[in-house]
Amino acid sequence: DLGNAASDINPNDIESVSVLKGAAASALYGSRGANGVILITTKRGSRLNKGLGITFDFGVNVGTPDNSTLPQYQTQYGEGYGASGGGVGNPNPYFYYQPIFNSNGNPVNIVETDVDQMTGPAYDPSLMVYQWNAFSPGNPNYGKATQWKPAAHYKPTDYFETPVTTSASVFVDGGGDKSTFKIGYTRSDDKGYLPNSSQIKDLLNMGFTYNAAPQLTVGGEFNYSDVNAIGRYGYGYYGGNGTQINPMTDFRQWWETGIDLPAQKADFFRTQSNATWNWLGGYTTNVAGNIVKPAYHDNPYWVRYKNFESDGRNRYFGNAFANYKLGSLLNILGRVSKDDYNEIVETRYDVGSAGTPSYSKTLSSYDETNYDLLVNLNKDLGDNFNLKALLGGNVRQDHTSSTYMITNGGLVVPGFFALANSVKTPAAPSENLTHKEVDGIFAGATLSYRDMITLDGTIRRDKSSTLPTKSNSYYYPAVSANWVFSKLLPAATWLSYGKLRANYAAVGNDAPAYSLLNTYTAGTAFNGQTVFSSATTNN
């Protein structure tokens, strides 16, 4: 989960946030409002500061996990899969019974560390058995039998780190009789609750307005964000060959209470190896520098420091506008806005992990341009009525591209994450390029009576390039009525506000780009020839 790009907006530049509830409220936004609208209004420079207004902010936030959201574990039974350890002469079929490297050929009781079930033998401290740590070279219990009981520190909170966020910002604004300006910068550093998780974010924003004439105002805004993260939460689940690469999945689904997390941490940092609690067969002969791979689950610290994800996004967005007042009733706004970003995401799965080692890189870009023209009318109709009307048009052009590349068959050199380090020739990159345009025209009117009764109607027609030429237009009609009846009951002190509302709307959406024709995907080369395949369903 790479988060929402809305987080690239400088929080210190936000004036207000409005949520438009219901289809009738968001219908005027067309396809963009198909799933609702969150309207963010940014600040403008103030004419009150004829000179400079400077604001500094610094903050530190420290978090703690909410234990009520974490699983509760049973501590009656330990790791194992029923009586699957049975064999000739085995005194306890819930354990394996075989010789190990230092038992002089004599069989000993071994926990079924190659499974990930908690349906094994009942815990009994009087039993001395060989557990996962007995086969981890360098561990204080290497080659030793220990008491069969739950570990002292097996809970997720023993793994979590203290999340800390520090942020610093400066905001400068000012203005004069004809102009305003603003400029702000925010830097935030986030240290997450999982090991080796962090994010650094730099946000820059600036804007200005200028009254070029008594009726004409021009202005613009520019925003830049640079976001870089390592080890985002929950990124990745399946590592191939039935293996898991997300510690939180382990904690919620596959965990067993004989795992001592501080010991797992010490084992990893001592040897920089995948000293796991889930050894695959052959672990009874583990020695320093030569240990077997895990069965399904890597050491949770190996996952965070060897198999980590990283990503970066550079983004700029802003707009330029001109606003012209035509008399006392009409207001005409022309605006051009731009949103553009480039992103890179890299995933790593090192040699020594449970599944096939790999390295992948995803490069993506997004470019959106909007052209808007709006005409607003605001007129009082006598002392009791007010009419507001809107007529406008919007042209939205979207361009996206992405390229996904991944190694094939493993990695040659451990810890070297590059496509050139692939064991086999990588498959052709998966590349996507889309172009899309939506043209919209819309109108609306609002009639209000004493700010008590309001009638509102809007209509929008969108025309999308992703739909068939002869049926590429669709409409968004919406009507609503509101009555603030509490204004008729001034004596009812128990009622602070009362309102009745009714509305009707019809909304829709267009199709994703290139949904009209079948497309083909290039796969791994066969006998030196690139192979293309089509989707399993027709467009």
C-alpha positions as CSV (number, residue, x, y, z in Angstrom):
1,D,0.0,0.0,0.0
2,L,1.7,3.2,-1.2
3,G,-0.8,5.5,0.4
4,N,-3.0,8.1,-1.2
5,A,-1.4,10.8,-3.4
6,A,-3.7,13.4,-1.6
7,S,-1.1,13.2,1.2
8,D,1.2,15.1,-1.1
9,I,-0.7,18.3,-0.2
10,N,1.0,20.4,2.4
11,P,-1.2,20.1,5.5
12,N,-0.1,23.5,6.6
13,D,-1.5,24.9,3.4
14,I,-5.0,23.6,3.8
15,E,-7.7,26.1,4.6
16,S,-10.7,23.8,4.8
17,V,-11.9,20.3,3.9
18,S,-15.5,19.6,2.8
19,V,-17.1,16.2,2.2
20,L,-19.9,16.3,-0.4
21,K,-22.3,13.6,0.8
22,G,-24.6,11.8,-1.6
23,A,-25.0,11.5,-5.3
24,A,-26.9,14.8,-5.6
25,A,-24.1,16.8,-4.0
26,S,-21.3,15.2,-6.2
27,A,-23.2,14.9,-9.5
28,L,-21.9,18.2,-10.8
29,Y,-18.3,16.7,-10.7
30,G,-19.2,14.0,-13.2
31,S,-16.9,11.0,-13.6
32,R,-14.5,12.4,-11.0
33,G,-17.3,12.4,-8.4
34,A,-18.5,8.8,-9.1
35,N,-17.2,7.7,-5.7
36,G,-17.9,10.9,-3.8
37,V,-16.1,14.2,-3.5
38,I,-13.6,15.5,-0.9
39,L,-13.1,19.2,-1.6
40,I,-9.8,20.6,-0.2
41,T,-9.4,24.4,-0.3
42,T,-5.9,25.7,0.1
43,K,-4.9,29.0,1.7
44,R,-4.2,32.3,-0.1
45,G,-1.9,35.1,0.9
46,S,-3.4,37.7,3.2
47,R,-3.7,41.4,2.4
48,L,-3.7,42.0,6.2
49,N,0.0,41.4,6.1
50,K,1.3,44.5,4.2
51,G,4.8,43.1,4.4
52,L,5.6,39.6,5.6
53,G,3.8,37.2,7.9
54,I,6.0,34.4,9.0
55,T,4.8,31.2,10.8
56,F,7.1,28.5,12.1
57,D,5.8,25.1,13.3
58,F,7.6,22.1,14.8
59,G,6.0,19.0,16.1
60,V,6.8,15.5,17.4
61,N,4.3,12.7,17.6
62,V,4.9,9.5,19.3
63,G,2.5,6.5,18.8
64,T,1.7,3.3,20.5
65,P,-0.1,0.2,19.0
66,D,-3.7,-0.4,19.9
67,N,-3.5,-3.8,21.6
68,S,-7.3,-4.3,21.1
69,T,-6.7,-4.7,17.3
70,L,-4.1,-7.5,17.8
71,P,-4.8,-11.2,17.9
72,Q,-4.9,-13.2,21.2
73,Y,-3.0,-16.4,21.2
74,Q,-3.6,-19.7,23.0
75,T,-0.7,-21.0,25.1
76,Q,-1.9,-24.5,25.8
77,Y,-0.5,-26.2,22.7
78,G,2.7,-25.5,20.8
79,E,4.1,-25.8,17.2
80,G,3.3,-29.0,15.4
81,Y,0.7,-30.8,13.2
82,G,-0.9,-33.3,15.4
83,A,0.8,-36.6,15.8
84,S,2.6,-36.3,12.5
85,G,6.0,-36.9,14.1
86,G,5.4,-40.6,14.7
87,G,7.9,-43.2,13.9
88,V,9.4,-46.5,15.1
89,G,10.3,-46.2,18.7
90,N,9.1,-42.7,19.1
91,P,8.0,-42.2,22.7
92,N,5.9,-39.1,21.8
93,P,4.5,-38.9,18.3
94,Y,3.9,-35.2,18.7
95,F,7.6,-34.6,18.3
96,Y,10.1,-35.8,15.7
97,Y,12.5,-38.4,17.1
98,Q,15.9,-38.6,15.3
99,P,19.6,-37.9,15.9
100,I,21.1,-34.4,15.5
101,F,24.6,-33.2,14.9
102,N,25.7,-33.4,18.6
103,S,23.6,-36.3,19.9
104,N,26.2,-39.0,19.1
105,G,23.7,-40.8,16.9
106,N,21.1,-41.1,19.6
107,P,17.5,-39.9,18.6
108,V,16.1,-37.0,20.5
109,N,12.7,-35.2,20.7
110,I,12.6,-32.3,18.1
111,V,9.8,-29.8,17.7
112,E,8.1,-30.0,14.3
113,T,9.6,-26.7,13.2
114,D,9.0,-27.3,9.5
115,V,5.2,-26.8,9.9
116,D,3.3,-23.6,10.8
117,Q,0.4,-25.0,12.8
118,M,-0.3,-24.6,16.6
119,T,-1.9,-28.1,16.9
120,G,1.2,-29.8,18.3
121,P,1.9,-31.2,21.8
122,A,0.6,-29.5,24.9
123,Y,3.2,-27.3,26.6
124,D,4.9,-29.1,29.5
125,P,7.9,-27.4,31.2
126,S,9.1,-30.7,32.5
127,L,9.8,-31.8,28.9
128,M,13.2,-31.0,27.5
129,V,13.1,-30.8,23.7
130,Y,15.1,-29.4,20.8
131,Q,13.3,-26.3,19.5
132,W,14.0,-23.9,16.6
133,N,16.8,-22.2,18.5
134,A,18.7,-25.5,18.9
135,F,19.5,-25.3,15.2
136,S,20.5,-21.7,14.9
137,P,24.3,-21.3,15.0
138,G,25.4,-18.6,17.4
139,N,22.2,-18.8,19.5
140,P,23.0,-19.4,23.2
141,N,20.8,-22.5,23.0
142,Y,22.4,-23.9,19.8
143,G,22.6,-27.7,20.2
144,K,20.7,-27.7,23.5
145,A,17.3,-29.0,24.6
146,T,15.2,-26.5,26.4
147,Q,11.9,-26.5,28.4
148,W,8.8,-27.0,26.3
149,K,6.8,-23.9,27.2
150,P,5.7,-20.6,25.6
151,A,8.4,-18.1,24.9
152,A,8.7,-15.0,27.1
153,H,8.3,-12.5,24.3
154,Y,6.2,-13.9,21.4
155,K,3.6,-11.1,21.0
156,P,3.6,-8.6,18.1
157,T,4.2,-5.8,20.6
158,D,7.6,-7.5,21.3
159,Y,8.4,-6.9,17.6
160,F,7.0,-3.4,17.1
161,E,9.1,-0.3,17.5
162,T,8.0,3.0,18.8
163,P,6.7,5.1,15.9
164,V,7.9,8.7,15.9
165,T,7.0,11.5,13.5
166,T,8.8,14.8,13.5
167,S,7.7,17.7,11.3
168,A,9.0,21.2,10.7
169,S,7.5,23.9,8.5
170,V,7.7,27.6,7.6
171,F,4.9,29.6,6.0
172,V,5.4,33.1,4.7
173,D,2.6,35.2,3.3
174,G,1.8,38.8,2.6
175,G,0.1,41.2,0.3
176,G,-0.8,44.7,-0.7
177,D,-3.7,46.6,-2.2
178,K,-3.5,44.7,-5.5
179,S,-1.7,41.5,-4.7
180,T,-1.2,38.6,-2.3
181,F,1.5,35.9,-2.1
182,K,2.4,32.8,-0.1
183,I,5.2,30.3,0.1
184,G,5.6,27.4,2.4
185,Y,7.9,24.4,3.1
186,T,7.3,21.4,5.3
187,R,9.6,18.5,6.1
188,S,8.4,15.4,7.9
189,D,10.3,12.3,9.0
190,D,8.3,9.2,9.9
191,K,9.7,6.2,11.7
192,G,7.2,3.4,11.6
193,Y,6.2,0.7,14.1
194,L,7.7,-2.1,12.0
195,P,11.5,-2.4,12.0
196,N,13.2,-0.7,9.1
197,S,10.2,1.4,8.1
198,S,10.5,5.1,7.4
199,Q,9.3,7.9,5.2
200,I,10.8,11.3,4.4
201,K,8.6,13.9,2.8
202,D,9.5,17.3,1.5
203,L,6.6,19.6,0.5
204,L,6.9,23.0,-1.2
205,N,4.0,25.3,-2.1
206,M,3.7,28.8,-3.4
207,G,1.0,31.0,-4.8
208,F,0.0,34.5,-5.8
209,T,-2.9,36.7,-6.9
210,Y,-2.8,40.1,-8.7
211,N,-5.5,42.5,-9.5
212,A,-4.5,43.5,-13.0
213,A,-7.6,45.7,-13.4
214,P,-10.6,46.6,-11.2
215,Q,-12.6,43.7,-12.8
216,L,-9.7,41.3,-13.5
217,T,-7.7,39.1,-11.1
218,V,-5.0,36.7,-12.1
219,G,-3.2,34.2,-10.1
220,G,-1.7,30.8,-9.7
221,E,-0.3,28.0,-7.4
222,F,2.6,25.6,-7.6
223,N,3.2,22.6,-5.4
224,Y,6.1,20.2,-5.3
225,S,6.5,17.0,-3.3
226,D,9.3,14.6,-2.9
227,V,8.4,11.4,-1.0
228,N,10.7,8.5,-0.3
229,A,9.9,5.5,1.8
230,I,11.4,2.2,2.9
231,G,9.5,-0.8,4.2
232,R,6.0,0.3,3.9
233,Y,3.5,-1.6,6.0
234,G,1.7,-4.6,4.4
235,Y,3.5,-4.3,1.0
236,G,3.7,-7.8,-0.3
237,Y,2.1,-11.0,0.9
238,Y,3.1,-14.0,-1.1
239,G,6.7,-14.8,-1.9
240,G,6.2,-17.9,-4.1
241,N,6.4,-21.6,-3.2
242,G,3.8,-21.1,-0.5
243,T,6.0,-18.7,1.4
244,Q,4.9,-15.5,3.2
245,I,6.7,-12.2,3.2
246,N,4.6,-10.0,5.4
247,P,5.2,-10.3,9.2
248,M,1.7,-9.0,10.0
249,T,0.3,-11.9,8.0
250,D,2.4,-14.2,10.2
251,F,1.2,-12.6,13.4
252,R,-2.5,-12.9,12.4
253,Q,-2.5,-16.3,10.7
254,W,0.5,-18.5,11.2
255,W,2.2,-17.5,14.5
256,E,3.2,-19.8,17.2
257,T,4.0,-18.9,20.8
258,G,7.3,-20.7,21.1
259,I,9.0,-17.9,19.1
260,D,11.1,-15.6,21.2
261,L,11.3,-12.4,19.1
262,P,14.3,-10.9,20.9
263,A,16.2,-14.1,20.2
264,Q,15.1,-14.0,16.5
265,K,16.4,-10.4,16.3
266,A,19.7,-11.3,18.0
267,D,20.2,-14.3,15.7
268,F,19.7,-12.2,12.6
269,F,22.0,-9.3,13.5
270,R,24.6,-11.7,14.9
271,T,25.0,-13.6,11.6
272,Q,23.0,-11.6,9.0
273,S,21.5,-14.9,8.1
274,N,17.9,-16.2,7.8
275,A,17.9,-17.9,11.2
276,T,14.2,-18.8,11.2
277,W,11.8,-20.4,13.6
278,N,10.4,-22.5,10.7
279,W,13.3,-24.7,9.5
280,L,12.9,-26.9,6.5
281,G,14.1,-30.5,6.5
282,G,17.8,-30.9,6.9
283,Y,18.1,-28.3,9.7
284,T,19.4,-30.9,12.2
285,T,22.8,-30.5,10.6
286,N,22.9,-26.6,10.6
287,V,26.3,-25.2,11.2
288,A,27.6,-21.6,11.0
289,G,27.7,-20.4,7.4
290,N,25.7,-23.3,6.1
291,I,22.1,-23.4,7.2
292,V,19.0,-24.6,5.3
293,K,16.2,-22.4,4.0
294,P,13.0,-21.8,5.9
295,A,10.0,-24.0,5.1
296,Y,7.5,-21.1,4.7
297,H,8.4,-18.3,7.0
298,D,11.5,-16.2,7.1
299,N,13.0,-14.7,10.2
300,P,10.8,-11.6,10.7
301,Y,13.9,-9.4,10.9
302,W,15.3,-10.9,7.7
303,V,12.1,-9.9,6.1
304,R,12.4,-6.3,7.2
305,Y,16.1,-5.8,6.5
306,K,16.8,-8.1,3.5
307,N,13.4,-8.4,1.8
308,F,12.3,-4.8,2.1
309,E,10.4,-2.6,-0.3
310,S,11.4,1.0,-1.2
311,D,9.6,3.7,-3.3
312,G,9.9,7.3,-4.3
313,R,7.6,9.8,-5.9
314,N,8.3,13.2,-7.3
315,R,5.2,15.3,-8.0
316,Y,4.2,18.8,-9.1
317,F,0.8,20.2,-9.4
318,G,-0.8,23.6,-9.6
319,N,-2.9,25.9,-11.6
320,A,-3.1,29.3,-13.3
321,F,-6.3,31.3,-13.5
322,A,-8.0,34.5,-14.6
323,N,-11.2,35.8,-12.9
324,Y,-13.2,38.6,-14.5
325,K,-16.2,40.4,-12.9
326,L,-18.8,41.4,-15.4
327,G,-20.8,44.0,-13.6
328,S,-22.2,43.2,-10.2
329,L,-23.9,39.9,-11.2
330,L,-21.6,37.8,-13.3
331,N,-18.2,36.3,-12.6
332,I,-16.2,34.5,-15.3
333,L,-13.3,32.2,-14.4
334,G,-10.8,30.5,-16.7
335,R,-8.4,28.1,-15.3
336,V,-5.7,25.6,-16.4
337,S,-4.5,23.0,-13.9
338,K,-1.7,20.4,-14.0
339,D,-0.9,17.3,-12.0
340,D,2.2,15.3,-12.9
341,Y,4.3,12.7,-11.0
342,N,6.9,10.0,-11.5
343,E,7.1,7.0,-9.2
344,I,9.5,4.1,-8.7
345,V,8.8,1.0,-6.6
346,E,11.4,-1.7,-5.9
347,T,10.8,-5.0,-4.1
348,R,13.6,-7.4,-2.9
349,Y,13.6,-11.1,-2.0
350,D,17.2,-12.1,-1.1
351,V,19.1,-15.3,-1.6
352,G,18.4,-17.5,1.5
353,S,14.7,-16.7,1.7
354,A,12.1,-19.4,1.8
355,G,11.0,-18.8,-1.8
356,T,12.7,-18.0,-5.1
357,P,15.0,-14.9,-4.8
358,S,13.9,-12.0,-6.9
359,Y,14.1,-8.3,-7.6
360,S,11.4,-6.2,-9.3
361,K,11.2,-2.6,-10.4
362,T,8.1,-0.6,-11.3
363,L,8.3,2.7,-13.0
364,S,5.1,4.7,-13.5
365,S,4.1,8.2,-14.4
366,Y,0.9,10.1,-14.4
367,D,0.0,13.4,-16.1
368,E,-3.4,15.1,-15.9
369,T,-4.3,18.5,-17.4
370,N,-7.6,20.2,-16.8
371,Y,-9.1,23.2,-18.7
372,D,-12.0,24.9,-17.0
373,L,-14.4,27.8,-17.9
374,L,-17.0,28.8,-15.4
375,V,-19.6,31.6,-15.4
376,N,-21.3,32.3,-12.1
377,L,-24.4,34.4,-11.4
378,N,-25.4,35.7,-8.0
379,K,-28.5,37.9,-7.7
380,D,-30.9,38.9,-5.0
381,L,-34.6,38.7,-6.1
382,G,-36.1,41.2,-3.7
383,D,-35.6,41.0,0.0
384,N,-36.4,37.3,0.5
385,F,-35.1,35.4,-2.5
386,N,-31.6,34.7,-3.8
387,L,-30.6,33.1,-7.1
388,K,-27.2,31.5,-7.8
389,A,-26.5,30.0,-11.2
390,L,-23.6,28.3,-12.8
391,L,-22.6,27.4,-16.4
392,G,-19.3,25.8,-17.3
393,G,-17.2,23.3,-19.2
394,N,-14.2,21.1,-18.4
395,V,-11.7,19.2,-20.6
396,R,-9.7,16.6,-18.7
397,Q,-6.8,14.8,-20.4
398,D,-5.1,11.9,-18.7
399,H,-1.8,10.2,-19.7
400,T,-0.4,7.3,-17.7
401,S,2.5,4.9,-18.3
402,S,4.0,2.1,-16.3
403,T,6.8,-0.4,-16.8
404,Y,7.2,-3.5,-14.6
405,M,10.4,-5.6,-14.7
406,I,11.4,-8.7,-12.6
407,T,14.3,-11.1,-12.5
408,N,13.8,-14.7,-13.6
409,G,14.9,-17.9,-11.7
410,G,16.6,-16.2,-8.8
411,L,19.6,-14.0,-8.1
412,V,23.2,-14.8,-8.8
413,V,24.9,-12.7,-6.2
414,P,23.2,-12.4,-2.7
415,G,22.2,-8.9,-1.6
416,F,22.8,-7.4,-5.1
417,F,19.4,-6.2,-6.3
418,A,19.6,-5.4,-10.0
419,L,17.9,-6.9,-13.1
420,A,21.3,-7.8,-14.5
421,N,21.7,-10.1,-11.4
422,S,19.0,-12.5,-12.7
423,V,19.9,-16.2,-12.9
424,K,17.9,-16.5,-16.2
425,T,17.1,-14.0,-18.8
426,P,14.2,-11.9,-17.5
427,A,10.9,-11.8,-19.3
428,A,10.1,-8.8,-21.4
429,P,9.0,-5.9,-19.3
430,S,5.2,-5.4,-18.8
431,E,4.5,-2.0,-20.3
432,N,1.3,0.0,-20.3
433,L,0.5,3.4,-21.9
434,T,-2.9,5.0,-21.8
435,H,-4.4,8.2,-23.1
436,K,-7.8,9.4,-22.1
437,E,-10.0,12.5,-22.5
438,V,-13.3,13.4,-20.9
439,D,-15.1,16.6,-22.0
440,G,-17.8,17.9,-19.8
441,I,-20.4,20.7,-19.8
442,F,-22.6,21.5,-16.8
443,A,-25.1,23.9,-15.4
444,G,-26.8,24.5,-12.1
445,A,-29.1,26.8,-10.3
446,T,-29.9,27.4,-6.6
447,L,-33.0,29.3,-5.4
448,S,-33.2,30.1,-1.7
449,Y,-35.8,31.8,0.5
450,R,-34.6,33.6,3.6
451,D,-31.8,31.0,4.0
452,M,-34.5,28.7,5.1
453,I,-35.8,26.9,2.0
454,T,-33.5,26.0,-0.8
455,L,-34.2,24.4,-4.2
456,D,-31.2,23.2,-6.1
457,G,-30.8,21.6,-9.6
458,T,-27.7,20.6,-11.6
459,I,-27.1,18.8,-14.9
460,R,-23.8,17.6,-16.4
461,R,-23.0,15.8,-19.6
462,D,-19.6,14.0,-20.0
463,K,-18.2,12.7,-23.2
464,S,-15.4,10.1,-22.8
465,S,-12.9,8.8,-25.3
466,T,-13.0,5.3,-23.7
467,L,-16.6,4.7,-24.9
468,P,-17.9,3.8,-28.3
469,T,-18.1,6.8,-30.6
470,K,-21.8,6.6,-31.1
471,S,-22.6,6.3,-27.4
472,N,-19.9,8.0,-25.6
473,S,-22.0,10.6,-23.8
474,Y,-23.7,10.2,-20.4
475,Y,-25.6,12.6,-18.1
476,Y,-25.7,13.4,-14.4
477,P,-29.0,15.0,-13.4
478,A,-29.6,16.0,-9.7
479,V,-32.3,17.9,-7.8
480,S,-32.5,18.6,-4.1
481,A,-34.7,20.5,-1.6
482,N,-33.8,21.6,1.9
483,W,-35.9,23.1,4.6
484,V,-34.3,24.4,7.9
485,F,-37.5,24.2,9.9
486,S,-35.7,25.2,13.2
487,K,-35.9,28.8,12.0
488,L,-39.6,28.7,12.5
489,L,-39.2,27.5,16.1
490,P,-37.1,30.2,17.9
491,A,-38.9,29.5,21.2
492,A,-37.8,25.8,21.2
493,T,-34.6,26.2,23.2
494,W,-34.2,22.4,23.2
495,L,-33.7,22.4,19.4
496,S,-30.5,24.0,18.1
497,Y,-30.9,23.0,14.5
498,G,-33.4,21.1,12.5
499,K,-33.4,20.3,8.8
500,L,-35.3,18.2,6.3
501,R,-33.7,17.3,3.0
502,A,-34.7,15.3,-0.1
503,N,-32.8,14.7,-3.2
504,Y,-32.6,12.7,-6.4
505,A,-29.6,12.0,-8.7
506,A,-28.4,9.7,-11.4
507,V,-24.7,9.1,-11.6
508,G,-22.4,6.9,-13.7
509,N,-18.9,6.5,-15.0
510,D,-17.0,5.6,-18.1
511,A,-14.8,2.6,-18.8
512,P,-11.0,2.2,-18.3
513,A,-8.8,3.1,-21.2
514,Y,-8.6,0.6,-24.1
515,S,-11.7,-1.4,-23.0
516,L,-13.2,-1.5,-26.5
517,L,-10.6,-3.7,-28.2
518,N,-8.6,-6.8,-27.2
519,T,-5.0,-6.2,-26.1
520,Y,-2.0,-8.5,-25.9
521,T,0.7,-9.0,-23.3
522,A,4.3,-10.1,-24.0
523,G,5.5,-13.0,-21.9
524,T,8.7,-14.9,-21.3
525,A,10.5,-15.7,-24.6
526,F,10.2,-19.2,-25.9
527,N,13.1,-20.5,-28.1
528,G,14.3,-17.0,-28.5
529,Q,11.0,-15.7,-29.7
530,T,8.8,-13.3,-27.9
531,V,5.4,-14.7,-27.0
532,F,2.2,-12.7,-26.9
533,S,-1.0,-13.8,-25.2
534,S,-4.5,-12.3,-25.1
535,A,-6.8,-11.9,-22.2
536,T,-9.1,-14.7,-21.2
537,T,-12.2,-12.5,-21.8
538,N,-13.0,-10.4,-24.8
539,N,-13.6,-6.6,-24.5
